[in-house]
Amino acid sequence: MQRNAVTLTGNQLGQPMMFAHGYGCDQNMWRLVAPAFADTYRLVLFDHVGNGKSDLSAYDDERYASLSGYADDILEILHEHDLWDVVFVGHSVSSMIGILAANKEPERFAKLVLVGPSPRYINEPADGYVGGFARADIESLLDSLDANYLGWSSQMAPVIMGNPQRPELGEELTNSFCRTDPDIAKKFARVTFLSDNRDDLLKLRTPALILQCSDDVIAPGVVGDYVHRHTAGSTLVQMNATGHCPNLSAPDETIEAMKAWL
């Protein structure tokens, strides 16, 4: 509870619905979406270690050297509260973290909602995979982040948000990045952007909804198509929302797509 700043709200007799935030964010990023499910579901929100109100002293270099450590955190939260039949809602990198958790203990999960998922950000020309970034692009991004995290945050957050006509959204994401512990954020960025979870998609047996935004520079449409093709029994919804954070920029459309599928 303390390590991940877990909050339990909603209908305590309802089916559990767990919300997991993306890189540089915290559970506050779900404030426009989660309440729409409070009457029916038992809502479980938390912060990944290093983000939000999590216990920074719980960060362990070895445990969090891969996304698997973050998946273990999710499973420990479910164990602690004896939660089963969980609807897991993961944004960005947490989509892959949720898939890893569901593959480890599939009996815990009923459904997955994957918002802007990407199993691999780096293009792999050898096998024809398009992730959206050349390896040199990612290395440059990580070098920039290492050199000046706050500067990187203010430059990249509006690009990731992808709604230039609404600058307040970019500012919110910038502020969220800046609240994240910079040392942990740098390590989490490497784990996030250098991971390759393509094989994990093939192992998934939990029904999944893929929400693909338009003009998403982090997880472009070709990536959403790849996730859909390689995830058995998945449903792909192409959203009108632009950018990488529809939970902030288009909460109503996000809620509508989730409810229709659920």
C-alpha positions as a Markdown table, in Angstrom:
| # | Residue | x | y | z |
|---|---|---|---|---|
| 1 | Met | 0.0 | 0.0 | 0.0 |
| 2 | Gln | 2.7 | 2.5 | 1.0 |
| 3 | Arg | 5.3 | 1.5 | -1.6 |
| 4 | Asn | 2.9 | 2.2 | -4.5 |
| 5 | Ala | 0.6 | 4.7 | -2.8 |
| 6 | Val | -2.4 | 2.5 | -3.5 |
| 7 | Thr | -5.8 | 4.0 | -3.3 |
| 8 | Leu | -9.0 | 1.9 | -3.3 |
| 9 | Thr | -12.3 | 3.7 | -4.3 |
| 10 | Gly | -15.5 | 3.0 | -6.2 |
| 11 | Asn | -17.9 | 0.1 | -5.5 |
| 12 | Gln | -16.0 | -2.0 | -3.0 |
| 13 | Leu | -18.3 | -5.0 | -3.9 |
| 14 | Gly | -17.7 | -4.6 | -7.6 |
| 15 | Gln | -15.3 | -6.2 | -10.0 |
| 16 | Pro | -11.8 | -4.8 | -9.6 |
| 17 | Met | -10.5 | -2.3 | -12.2 |
| 18 | Met | -6.9 | -1.4 | -11.9 |
| 19 | Phe | -5.5 | 1.7 | -13.6 |
| 20 | Ala | -1.7 | 1.9 | -14.3 |
| 21 | His | -0.1 | 5.2 | -15.5 |
| 22 | Gly | 2.5 | 5.7 | -18.1 |
| 23 | Tyr | 6.1 | 7.0 | -18.0 |
| 24 | Gly | 6.6 | 10.2 | -16.0 |
| 25 | Cys | 3.1 | 10.2 | -14.7 |
| 26 | Asp | 1.1 | 9.2 | -11.6 |
| 27 | Gln | -2.4 | 8.0 | -10.8 |
| 28 | Asn | -3.7 | 11.5 | -11.0 |
| 29 | Met | -3.6 | 11.1 | -14.8 |
| 30 | Trp | -6.7 | 8.9 | -14.5 |
| 31 | Arg | -8.8 | 11.5 | -12.7 |
| 32 | Leu | -11.0 | 12.2 | -15.8 |
| 33 | Val | -11.6 | 8.6 | -16.7 |
| 34 | Ala | -11.7 | 6.4 | -13.5 |
| 35 | Pro | -14.7 | 8.1 | -11.8 |
| 36 | Ala | -16.9 | 7.0 | -14.8 |
| 37 | Phe | -16.5 | 3.4 | -13.6 |
| 38 | Ala | -16.8 | 4.1 | -9.8 |
| 39 | Asp | -20.5 | 3.0 | -9.5 |
| 40 | Thr | -19.8 | -0.5 | -11.0 |
| 41 | Tyr | -16.2 | -1.3 | -10.3 |
| 42 | Arg | -13.8 | -1.4 | -7.4 |
| 43 | Leu | -11.2 | 1.0 | -8.5 |
| 44 | Val | -7.5 | 0.4 | -7.8 |
| 45 | Leu | -5.1 | 3.2 | -8.5 |
| 46 | Phe | -1.4 | 3.4 | -7.7 |
| 47 | Asp | 2.0 | 5.0 | -8.5 |
| 48 | His | 4.9 | 3.1 | -9.9 |
| 49 | Val | 8.0 | 3.4 | -7.6 |
| 50 | Gly | 9.7 | 6.7 | -8.4 |
| 51 | Asn | 6.5 | 8.4 | -9.4 |
| 52 | Gly | 3.8 | 10.4 | -7.6 |
| 53 | Lys | 3.5 | 9.6 | -3.9 |
| 54 | Ser | 5.3 | 6.2 | -4.1 |
| 55 | Asp | 8.0 | 5.3 | -1.6 |
| 56 | Leu | 11.2 | 6.3 | -3.3 |
| 57 | Ser | 13.3 | 4.3 | -0.8 |
| 58 | Ala | 11.7 | 1.2 | -2.3 |
| 59 | Tyr | 13.4 | 1.6 | -5.6 |
| 60 | Asp | 15.9 | -1.2 | -6.3 |
| 61 | Asp | 18.2 | -1.1 | -9.3 |
| 62 | Glu | 18.1 | -4.9 | -9.8 |
| 63 | Arg | 14.3 | -5.3 | -9.4 |
| 64 | Tyr | 13.5 | -2.5 | -11.7 |
| 65 | Ala | 16.2 | -3.2 | -14.3 |
| 66 | Ser | 13.3 | -4.6 | -16.5 |
| 67 | Leu | 9.6 | -4.2 | -16.8 |
| 68 | Ser | 9.2 | -7.5 | -15.1 |
| 69 | Gly | 9.9 | -5.9 | -11.7 |
| 70 | Tyr | 7.0 | -3.4 | -12.3 |
| 71 | Ala | 4.8 | -6.3 | -13.2 |
| 72 | Asp | 5.7 | -8.0 | -9.9 |
| 73 | Asp | 4.6 | -4.9 | -8.1 |
| 74 | Ile | 1.2 | -5.1 | -9.7 |
| 75 | Leu | 0.8 | -8.8 | -8.8 |
| 76 | Glu | 1.8 | -8.0 | -5.2 |
| 77 | Ile | -0.9 | -5.3 | -5.0 |
| 78 | Leu | -3.4 | -7.8 | -6.2 |
| 79 | His | -2.2 | -10.5 | -3.8 |
| 80 | Glu | -2.4 | -8.1 | -0.8 |
| 81 | His | -6.0 | -7.2 | -1.5 |
| 82 | Asp | -7.0 | -10.7 | -2.7 |
| 83 | Leu | -8.2 | -9.3 | -6.1 |
| 84 | Trp | -9.3 | -11.6 | -8.9 |
| 85 | Asp | -11.1 | -11.2 | -12.2 |
| 86 | Val | -9.3 | -7.9 | -12.6 |
| 87 | Val | -9.9 | -5.4 | -15.5 |
| 88 | Phe | -6.4 | -3.9 | -16.0 |
| 89 | Val | -6.2 | -0.5 | -17.7 |
| 90 | Gly | -2.6 | 0.4 | -18.7 |
| 91 | His | -1.4 | 3.5 | -20.4 |
| 92 | Ser | 1.7 | 3.5 | -22.6 |
| 93 | Val | 4.5 | 1.4 | -21.0 |
| 94 | Ser | 2.1 | 0.1 | -18.4 |
| 95 | Ser | 0.3 | -1.7 | -21.2 |
| 96 | Met | 3.3 | -3.9 | -21.6 |
| 97 | Ile | 3.7 | -4.2 | -17.8 |
| 98 | Gly | 0.1 | -5.4 | -17.6 |
| 99 | Ile | 0.7 | -8.0 | -20.3 |
| 100 | Leu | 3.7 | -9.3 | -18.4 |
| 101 | Ala | 1.6 | -9.5 | -15.2 |
| 102 | Ala | -1.2 | -11.3 | -17.0 |
| 103 | Asn | 1.2 | -13.7 | -18.6 |
| 104 | Lys | 2.7 | -14.5 | -15.1 |
| 105 | Glu | -0.7 | -15.0 | -13.4 |
| 106 | Pro | -3.4 | -15.2 | -16.0 |
| 107 | Glu | -6.0 | -16.5 | -13.5 |
| 108 | Arg | -6.0 | -13.0 | -11.8 |
| 109 | Phe | -7.1 | -11.1 | -14.9 |
| 110 | Ala | -10.4 | -10.9 | -16.8 |
| 111 | Lys | -9.6 | -8.3 | -19.4 |
| 112 | Leu | -6.8 | -5.8 | -20.4 |
| 113 | Val | -7.4 | -2.3 | -21.8 |
| 114 | Leu | -4.2 | -1.1 | -23.5 |
| 115 | Val | -4.0 | 2.6 | -24.2 |
| 116 | Gly | -1.3 | 3.5 | -26.7 |
| 117 | Pro | 0.7 | 0.3 | -26.3 |
| 118 | Ser | 4.0 | -0.4 | -27.9 |
| 119 | Pro | 6.0 | -3.6 | -27.5 |
| 120 | Arg | 9.1 | -2.1 | -29.1 |
| 121 | Tyr | 9.9 | 1.5 | -29.7 |
| 122 | Ile | 13.0 | 0.9 | -31.9 |
| 123 | Asn | 12.7 | -0.2 | -35.5 |
| 124 | Glu | 14.2 | -3.6 | -36.3 |
| 125 | Pro | 15.0 | -3.5 | -40.1 |
| 126 | Ala | 16.3 | -7.1 | -39.9 |
| 127 | Asp | 12.8 | -8.5 | -39.4 |
| 128 | Gly | 10.8 | -5.6 | -40.8 |
| 129 | Tyr | 9.4 | -4.3 | -37.5 |
| 130 | Val | 8.5 | -0.6 | -37.4 |
| 131 | Gly | 8.4 | 0.8 | -33.9 |
| 132 | Gly | 8.6 | 4.5 | -34.9 |
| 133 | Phe | 12.2 | 5.3 | -33.9 |
| 134 | Ala | 15.6 | 4.5 | -35.2 |
| 135 | Arg | 18.0 | 3.2 | -32.6 |
| 136 | Ala | 20.0 | 6.4 | -33.0 |
| 137 | Asp | 16.9 | 8.5 | -32.2 |
| 138 | Ile | 16.3 | 6.6 | -28.9 |
| 139 | Glu | 20.0 | 6.9 | -27.9 |
| 140 | Ser | 19.9 | 10.6 | -28.6 |
| 141 | Leu | 16.7 | 10.9 | -26.6 |
| 142 | Leu | 18.2 | 9.1 | -23.6 |
| 143 | Asp | 21.4 | 11.1 | -23.8 |
| 144 | Ser | 19.4 | 14.3 | -23.8 |
| 145 | Leu | 17.4 | 13.1 | -20.8 |
| 146 | Asp | 20.5 | 12.2 | -18.9 |
| 147 | Ala | 22.1 | 15.5 | -19.6 |
| 148 | Asn | 19.2 | 17.7 | -18.6 |
| 149 | Tyr | 16.1 | 16.0 | -17.4 |
| 150 | Leu | 14.1 | 19.1 | -16.7 |
| 151 | Gly | 14.9 | 20.6 | -20.1 |
| 152 | Trp | 14.1 | 17.3 | -21.8 |
| 153 | Ser | 10.8 | 17.2 | -19.9 |
| 154 | Ser | 9.7 | 20.7 | -21.0 |
| 155 | Gln | 10.7 | 20.0 | -24.6 |
| 156 | Met | 9.3 | 16.5 | -25.0 |
| 157 | Ala | 6.1 | 16.6 | -22.9 |
| 158 | Pro | 4.1 | 18.8 | -25.4 |
| 159 | Val | 5.3 | 16.6 | -28.3 |
| 160 | Ile | 4.1 | 13.4 | -26.5 |
| 161 | Met | 0.8 | 15.0 | -25.6 |
| 162 | Gly | 0.3 | 15.9 | -29.2 |
| 163 | Asn | -2.4 | 18.6 | -28.7 |
| 164 | Pro | -0.7 | 21.9 | -29.6 |
| 165 | Gln | -4.1 | 23.7 | -29.7 |
| 166 | Arg | -4.4 | 22.9 | -26.0 |
| 167 | Pro | -1.1 | 24.0 | -24.5 |
| 168 | Glu | -2.4 | 23.5 | -20.9 |
| 169 | Leu | -2.3 | 19.7 | -21.5 |
| 170 | Gly | 1.4 | 19.8 | -22.5 |
| 171 | Glu | 2.1 | 21.9 | -19.4 |
| 172 | Glu | 0.4 | 19.4 | -17.2 |
| 173 | Leu | 2.5 | 16.6 | -18.6 |
| 174 | Thr | 5.6 | 18.7 | -18.2 |
| 175 | Asn | 4.8 | 19.3 | -14.6 |
| 176 | Ser | 4.1 | 15.6 | -14.0 |
| 177 | Phe | 7.5 | 14.7 | -15.5 |
| 178 | Cys | 9.2 | 17.4 | -13.3 |
| 179 | Arg | 7.6 | 15.9 | -10.1 |
| 180 | Thr | 9.1 | 12.5 | -10.9 |
| 181 | Asp | 12.4 | 11.6 | -9.2 |
| 182 | Pro | 14.9 | 12.5 | -11.9 |
| 183 | Asp | 17.4 | 9.7 | -11.2 |
| 184 | Ile | 14.7 | 7.0 | -11.2 |
| 185 | Ala | 13.1 | 8.7 | -14.3 |
| 186 | Lys | 16.3 | 8.3 | -16.2 |
| 187 | Lys | 16.6 | 4.6 | -15.4 |
| 188 | Phe | 12.9 | 4.0 | -16.1 |
| 189 | Ala | 13.3 | 5.7 | -19.5 |
| 190 | Arg | 16.0 | 3.3 | -20.5 |
| 191 | Val | 14.0 | 0.3 | -19.4 |
| 192 | Thr | 10.9 | 1.7 | -21.2 |
| 193 | Phe | 12.5 | 2.7 | -24.5 |
| 194 | Leu | 14.9 | -0.2 | -24.9 |
| 195 | Ser | 12.5 | -3.0 | -24.0 |
| 196 | Asp | 11.4 | -5.6 | -26.5 |
| 197 | Asn | 8.1 | -7.3 | -25.5 |
| 198 | Arg | 7.0 | -8.5 | -28.9 |
| 199 | Asp | 7.3 | -12.2 | -27.8 |
| 200 | Asp | 5.1 | -11.5 | -24.8 |
| 201 | Leu | 2.2 | -10.4 | -27.0 |
| 202 | Leu | 2.2 | -13.9 | -28.5 |
| 203 | Lys | 1.8 | -15.5 | -25.0 |
| 204 | Leu | -1.1 | -13.4 | -23.9 |
| 205 | Arg | -4.4 | -15.3 | -23.5 |
| 206 | Thr | -6.4 | -12.5 | -21.7 |
| 207 | Pro | -8.9 | -10.6 | -23.9 |
| 208 | Ala | -7.5 | -7.2 | -24.7 |
| 209 | Leu | -8.8 | -3.9 | -26.0 |
| 210 | Ile | -6.2 | -1.7 | -27.9 |
| 211 | Leu | -7.0 | 2.0 | -28.0 |
| 212 | Gln | -5.0 | 3.6 | -30.8 |
| 213 | Cys | -4.8 | 7.4 | -31.0 |
| 214 | Ser | -4.3 | 9.4 | -34.2 |
| 215 | Asp | -1.0 | 11.2 | -34.7 |
| 216 | Asp | 0.7 | 9.5 | -31.8 |
| 217 | Val | 4.4 | 10.1 | -32.1 |
| 218 | Ile | 5.2 | 7.6 | -29.4 |
| 219 | Ala | 3.1 | 4.7 | -30.5 |
| 220 | Pro | 2.1 | 5.3 | -34.2 |
| 221 | Gly | -0.8 | 3.5 | -35.9 |
| 222 | Val | 1.5 | 0.9 | -37.5 |
| 223 | Val | 2.4 | -0.2 | -33.9 |
| 224 | Gly | -1.2 | -0.5 | -32.8 |
| 225 | Asp | -1.8 | -2.7 | -35.9 |
| 226 | Tyr | 1.1 | -4.9 | -35.0 |
| 227 | Val | -0.1 | -5.3 | -31.4 |
| 228 | His | -3.5 | -6.2 | -32.7 |
| 229 | Arg | -2.2 | -8.8 | -35.2 |
| 230 | His | 0.1 | -10.5 | -32.6 |
| 231 | Thr | -2.3 | -10.5 | -29.7 |
| 232 | Ala | -4.9 | -13.3 | -29.8 |
| 233 | Gly | -8.5 | -12.3 | -29.4 |
| 234 | Ser | -7.7 | -8.6 | -29.2 |
| 235 | Thr | -10.0 | -5.7 | -30.4 |
| 236 | Leu | -8.5 | -2.6 | -32.0 |
| 237 | Val | -10.3 | 0.7 | -31.7 |
| 238 | Gln | -8.9 | 3.6 | -33.8 |
| 239 | Met | -9.7 | 6.8 | -31.8 |
| 240 | Asn | -10.3 | 10.3 | -33.1 |
| 241 | Ala | -8.1 | 11.6 | -30.2 |
| 242 | Thr | -4.7 | 12.8 | -31.1 |
| 243 | Gly | -1.4 | 12.4 | -29.3 |
| 244 | His | -0.4 | 9.8 | -26.7 |
| 245 | Cys | -2.6 | 10.7 | -23.7 |
| 246 | Pro | -6.3 | 10.3 | -24.5 |
| 247 | Asn | -7.0 | 9.9 | -20.8 |
| 248 | Leu | -6.3 | 13.6 | -20.5 |
| 249 | Ser | -7.0 | 15.0 | -24.0 |
| 250 | Ala | -10.1 | 12.9 | -24.8 |
| 251 | Pro | -11.5 | 11.3 | -21.6 |
| 252 | Asp | -15.1 | 11.0 | -22.9 |
| 253 | Glu | -14.0 | 9.1 | -26.0 |
| 254 | Thr | -11.7 | 6.9 | -23.9 |
| 255 | Ile | -14.6 | 6.1 | -21.4 |
| 256 | Glu | -17.0 | 5.5 | -24.3 |
| 257 | Ala | -14.6 | 3.0 | -26.0 |
| 258 | Met | -13.9 | 1.2 | -22.8 |
| 259 | Lys | -17.6 | 0.9 | -21.8 |
| 260 | Ala | -18.6 | -0.3 | -25.3 |
| 261 | Trp | -16.0 | -3.1 | -25.2 |
| 262 | Leu | -16.5 | -4.1 | -21.5 |
